[in-house]
Amino acid sequence: MPGSLVTGATGFIGSHLVRRLGLSGETHGVSRSEPPAVPGVTWHRADLRDAAAVEGLLAAVRPDVVYHLAGEVDGARETGTVLPTLQGNLTSTVNVLAAAARSGSRVVLAGSSEEPRPGNGHAAPPSPYAMAKAAASGYADLFHRLWGVPYTIVRPTMVYGPGQRDGTKLVPYVTLSLLRGEEPRLTSGAKVADWVYVDDVVAAFAAAGVSGRAVGRAFDVGTGVRASVREVVELLHRIVGSGRGPRFGAVSDRPLDVPQAADTGPARELLGWEAGVGLEEGLRRTVAWYAARQGVIR
């Protein structure tokens, strides 16, 4: 495994990825928060919105591969999310690409399944977050064509699993509410998405970082199977086996939500990757993780 640098290494997907990479090669993690102790990982602090900081970081580490997972993850449809998502997802990505052009590093970007792509009928980005991700993908292609930066984009669908500590996200929110005997307050539950387990997503990122056939490509990473929010929540309710039932319709649906599903063929063909954990099994593992920690996760 080549020397690697993971940005956003204390986030949900990044924390899983950095642990995996730390077992098999020289690995560096970047975060703005206090990092955990992970065997085999050297930690750095940097604000990736600062071009000079990113330049200095890559010049010092000179990684073979940069896995750029840092970003402002907020799918809200409010004007207040425009600047944070632009700076956190587009500015940071341009800074990483520019530094990689000078360090010679390969870049693997975390894209969004809400970018225009075949799996959603090339629908326009429905949120400031998705718009910033789509623009970042365009810049990656520009840096590749003009300055030869080798890049790959991994576009996970709806990622869930152990270690997701953001209690506003659907699976942790519903799971913890049910475990505490509380009534989850939800939208209509009509949104349809492709739910993919975090360990499968991490395996896709790792494969993208070493595959010569992945350069200059974007890959959907999901199961190819759709399930509605209502179906996922009702499955969680059955798995937990206790707690008050969910209250659907208590929260307004988000505008412009587009049904999402991964086109799994390219990742299977060019990365040798496919999802291995089904939805029910993944949710059972997730519920077990939260059940063991419900006293400390808020």
KAGIKA-V308157 format. One record per run of one state. SS is the DSSP state (H for helix, E for strand, C for the rest). FROM is the first residue (numbers start at 1). TO is the last residue. If there is no record, write none. Layout:
SS & FROM & TO
SS & FROM & TO
This chain:
C & 1 & 3
E & 4 & 7
C & 8 & 11
H & 12 & 22
C & 23 & 26
E & 27 & 31
C & 32 & 40
E & 41 & 45
C & 46 & 50
H & 51 & 61
C & 62 & 64
E & 65 & 68
C & 69 & 80
H & 81 & 103
C & 104 & 105
E & 106 & 110
C & 111 & 117
H & 118 & 120
C & 121 & 127
H & 128 & 147
C & 148 & 150
E & 151 & 156
C & 157 & 157
E & 158 & 160
C & 161 & 169
H & 170 & 179
C & 180 & 184
E & 185 & 185
C & 186 & 191
E & 192 & 197
H & 198 & 208
C & 209 & 211
H & 212 & 214
C & 215 & 216
E & 217 & 221
C & 222 & 225
E & 226 & 228
H & 229 & 240
C & 241 & 246
E & 247 & 247
C & 248 & 264
H & 265 & 271
C & 272 & 278
H & 279 & 293
C & 294 & 298
